[in-house]
Amino acid sequence: RSRWGARLARAVHAAVLEGALRQP
């Protein structure tokens, strides 16, 4: 199986971090 999960996890993690940082 390909490791697309790792890329997805990194993208989700980055999105979550960005959202958390954007919160006041």
PQR file of N, CA, C, O and H, with PARSE charges and radii, in Angstrom:
ATOM      1  N   ARG A   1       0.846  -1.222   0.000 -0.4000 1.5000
ATOM      2  CA  ARG A   1       0.000   0.000   0.000 -0.0000 2.0000
ATOM      3  C   ARG A   1       0.871   1.258   0.000  0.5500 1.7000
ATOM      4  O   ARG A   1       1.959   1.280   0.574 -0.5500 1.4000
ATOM      5  N   SER A   2       0.376   2.279  -0.642 -0.4000 1.5000
ATOM      6  CA  SER A   2       1.141   3.534  -0.654 -0.0000 2.0000
ATOM      7  C   SER A   2       0.980   4.263   0.680  0.5500 1.7000
ATOM      8  O   SER A   2       0.069   3.974   1.457 -0.5500 1.4000
ATOM      9  H   SER A   2      -0.508   2.261  -1.109  0.4000 1.0000
ATOM     10  N   ARG A   3       1.863   5.191   0.921 -0.4000 1.5000
ATOM     11  CA  ARG A   3       1.798   5.907   2.210 -0.0000 2.0000
ATOM     12  C   ARG A   3       1.059   7.224   2.035  0.5500 1.7000
ATOM     13  O   ARG A   3       1.543   8.276   2.453 -0.5500 1.4000
ATOM     14  H   ARG A   3       2.602   5.425   0.289  0.4000 1.0000
ATOM     15  N   TRP A   4      -0.107   7.167   1.421 -0.4000 1.5000
ATOM     16  CA  TRP A   4      -0.873   8.414   1.263 -0.0000 2.0000
ATOM     17  C   TRP A   4      -1.396   8.880   2.610  0.5500 1.7000
ATOM     18  O   TRP A   4      -1.669  10.065   2.796 -0.5500 1.4000
ATOM     19  H   TRP A   4      -0.501   6.313   1.081  0.4000 1.0000
ATOM     20  N   GLY A   5      -1.539   7.944   3.561 -0.4000 1.5000
ATOM     21  CA  GLY A   5      -2.037   8.310   4.890 -0.0000 2.0000
ATOM     22  C   GLY A   5      -1.081   9.281   5.575  0.5500 1.7000
ATOM     23  O   GLY A   5      -1.513  10.201   6.270 -0.5500 1.4000
ATOM     24  H   GLY A   5      -1.318   6.981   3.409  0.4000 1.0000
ATOM     25  N   ALA A   6       0.213   9.073   5.378 -0.4000 1.5000
ATOM     26  CA  ALA A   6       1.187   9.958   6.019 -0.0000 2.0000
ATOM     27  C   ALA A   6       1.027  11.377   5.494  0.5500 1.7000
ATOM     28  O   ALA A   6       1.064  12.347   6.251 -0.5500 1.4000
ATOM     29  H   ALA A   6       0.564   8.326   4.814  0.4000 1.0000
ATOM     30  N   ARG A   7       0.844  11.477   4.158 -0.4000 1.5000
ATOM     31  CA  ARG A   7       0.677  12.826   3.589 -0.0000 2.0000
ATOM     32  C   ARG A   7      -0.609  13.448   4.094  0.5500 1.7000
ATOM     33  O   ARG A   7      -0.649  14.634   4.422 -0.5500 1.4000
ATOM     34  H   ARG A   7       0.813  10.689   3.543  0.4000 1.0000
ATOM     35  N   LEU A   8      -1.655  12.650   4.155 -0.4000 1.5000
ATOM     36  CA  LEU A   8      -2.947  13.178   4.631 -0.0000 2.0000
ATOM     37  C   LEU A   8      -2.813  13.626   6.082  0.5500 1.7000
ATOM     38  O   LEU A   8      -3.304  14.688   6.462 -0.5500 1.4000
ATOM     39  H   LEU A   8      -1.623  11.687   3.889  0.4000 1.0000
ATOM     40  N   ALA A   9      -2.139  12.802   6.889 -0.4000 1.5000
ATOM     41  CA  ALA A   9      -1.971  13.144   8.301 -0.0000 2.0000
ATOM     42  C   ALA A   9      -1.191  14.452   8.436  0.5500 1.7000
ATOM     43  O   ALA A   9      -1.516  15.297   9.270 -0.5500 1.4000
ATOM     44  H   ALA A   9      -1.740  11.939   6.580  0.4000 1.0000
ATOM     45  N   ARG A  10      -0.155  14.607   7.600 -0.4000 1.5000
ATOM     46  CA  ARG A  10       0.645  15.852   7.681 -0.0000 2.0000
ATOM     47  C   ARG A  10      -0.207  17.042   7.284  0.5500 1.7000
ATOM     48  O   ARG A  10      -0.132  18.096   7.915 -0.5500 1.4000
ATOM     49  H   ARG A  10       0.109  13.920   6.922  0.4000 1.0000
ATOM     50  N   ALA A  11      -1.017  16.888   6.246 -0.4000 1.5000
ATOM     51  CA  ALA A  11      -1.867  17.997   5.789 -0.0000 2.0000
ATOM     52  C   ALA A  11      -2.887  18.354   6.875  0.5500 1.7000
ATOM     53  O   ALA A  11      -3.116  19.527   7.171 -0.5500 1.4000
ATOM     54  H   ALA A  11      -1.078  16.032   5.733  0.4000 1.0000
ATOM     55  N   VAL A  12      -3.488  17.320   7.458 -0.4000 1.5000
ATOM     56  CA  VAL A  12      -4.485  17.575   8.509 -0.0000 2.0000
ATOM     57  C   VAL A  12      -3.809  18.219   9.712  0.5500 1.7000
ATOM     58  O   VAL A  12      -4.338  19.167  10.292 -0.5500 1.4000
ATOM     59  H   VAL A  12      -3.302  16.368   7.218  0.4000 1.0000
ATOM     60  N   HIS A  13      -2.657  17.711  10.083 -0.4000 1.5000
ATOM     61  CA  HIS A  13      -1.940  18.260  11.225 -0.0000 2.0000
ATOM     62  C   HIS A  13      -1.612  19.741  10.993  0.5500 1.7000
ATOM     63  O   HIS A  13      -1.783  20.575  11.882 -0.5500 1.4000
ATOM     64  H   HIS A  13      -2.228  16.940   9.612  0.4000 1.0000
ATOM     65  N   ALA A  14      -1.141  20.045   9.787 -0.4000 1.5000
ATOM     66  CA  ALA A  14      -0.804  21.437   9.468 -0.0000 2.0000
ATOM     67  C   ALA A  14      -2.057  22.310   9.529  0.5500 1.7000
ATOM     68  O   ALA A  14      -2.015  23.431  10.034 -0.5500 1.4000
ATOM     69  H   ALA A  14      -1.002  19.367   9.065  0.4000 1.0000
ATOM     70  N   ALA A  15      -3.167  21.790   9.015 -0.4000 1.5000
ATOM     71  CA  ALA A  15      -4.412  22.561   9.024 -0.0000 2.0000
ATOM     72  C   ALA A  15      -4.862  22.806  10.460  0.5500 1.7000
ATOM     73  O   ALA A  15      -5.293  23.906  10.805 -0.5500 1.4000
ATOM     74  H   ALA A  15      -3.201  20.879   8.604  0.4000 1.0000
ATOM     75  N   VAL A  16      -4.760  21.778  11.288 -0.4000 1.5000
ATOM     76  CA  VAL A  16      -5.177  21.920  12.686 -0.0000 2.0000
ATOM     77  C   VAL A  16      -4.281  22.933  13.400  0.5500 1.7000
ATOM     78  O   VAL A  16      -4.758  23.778  14.157 -0.5500 1.4000
ATOM     79  H   VAL A  16      -4.410  20.884  11.008  0.4000 1.0000
ATOM     80  N   LEU A  17      -2.978  22.832  13.146 -0.4000 1.5000
ATOM     81  CA  LEU A  17      -2.055  23.773  13.794 -0.0000 2.0000
ATOM     82  C   LEU A  17      -2.361  25.191  13.347  0.5500 1.7000
ATOM     83  O   LEU A  17      -2.389  26.111  14.165 -0.5500 1.4000
ATOM     84  H   LEU A  17      -2.590  22.145  12.531  0.4000 1.0000
ATOM     85  N   GLU A  18      -2.591  25.372  12.049 -0.4000 1.5000
ATOM     86  CA  GLU A  18      -2.882  26.712  11.538 -0.0000 2.0000
ATOM     87  C   GLU A  18      -4.169  27.234  12.170  0.5500 1.7000
ATOM     88  O   GLU A  18      -4.237  28.391  12.582 -0.5500 1.4000
ATOM     89  H   GLU A  18      -2.568  24.624  11.385  0.4000 1.0000
ATOM     90  N   GLY A  19      -5.186  26.380  12.245 -0.4000 1.5000
ATOM     91  CA  GLY A  19      -6.454  26.804  12.838 -0.0000 2.0000
ATOM     92  C   GLY A  19      -6.273  27.170  14.303  0.5500 1.7000
ATOM     93  O   GLY A  19      -6.840  28.156  14.774 -0.5500 1.4000
ATOM     94  H   GLY A  19      -5.131  25.439  11.910  0.4000 1.0000
ATOM     95  N   ALA A  20      -5.490  26.382  15.023 -0.4000 1.5000
ATOM     96  CA  ALA A  20      -5.281  26.660  16.446 -0.0000 2.0000
ATOM     97  C   ALA A  20      -4.525  27.975  16.612  0.5500 1.7000
ATOM     98  O   ALA A  20      -4.823  28.761  17.512 -0.5500 1.4000
ATOM     99  H   ALA A  20      -5.030  25.581  14.641  0.4000 1.0000
ATOM    100  N   LEU A  21      -3.546  28.209  15.741 -0.4000 1.5000
ATOM    101  CA  LEU A  21      -2.772  29.450  15.855 -0.0000 2.0000
ATOM    102  C   LEU A  21      -3.636  30.652  15.482  0.5500 1.7000
ATOM    103  O   LEU A  21      -3.432  31.753  15.992 -0.5500 1.4000
ATOM    104  H   LEU A  21      -3.304  27.571  15.011  0.4000 1.0000
ATOM    105  N   ARG A  22      -4.610  30.433  14.581 -0.4000 1.5000
ATOM    106  CA  ARG A  22      -5.458  31.550  14.162 -0.0000 2.0000
ATOM    107  C   ARG A  22      -6.438  31.921  15.267  0.5500 1.7000
ATOM    108  O   ARG A  22      -6.922  33.051  15.319 -0.5500 1.4000
ATOM    109  H   ARG A  22      -4.776  29.538  14.166  0.4000 1.0000
ATOM    110  N   GLN A  23      -6.727  30.980  16.142 -0.4000 1.5000
ATOM    111  CA  GLN A  23      -7.688  31.285  17.209 -0.0000 2.0000
ATOM    112  C   GLN A  23      -7.098  32.308  18.179  0.5500 1.7000
ATOM    113  O   GLN A  23      -5.902  32.254  18.467 -0.5500 1.4000
ATOM    114  H   GLN A  23      -6.334  30.061  16.100  0.4000 1.0000
ATOM    115  N   PRO A  24      -7.893  33.221  18.680 -0.5600 1.5000
ATOM    116  CA  PRO A  24      -7.409  34.264  19.596  0.2800 2.0000
ATOM    117  C   PRO A  24      -7.025  33.695  20.960  0.5500 1.7000
ATOM    118  O   PRO A  24      -6.600  34.440  21.842 -0.5500 1.4000
TER
END
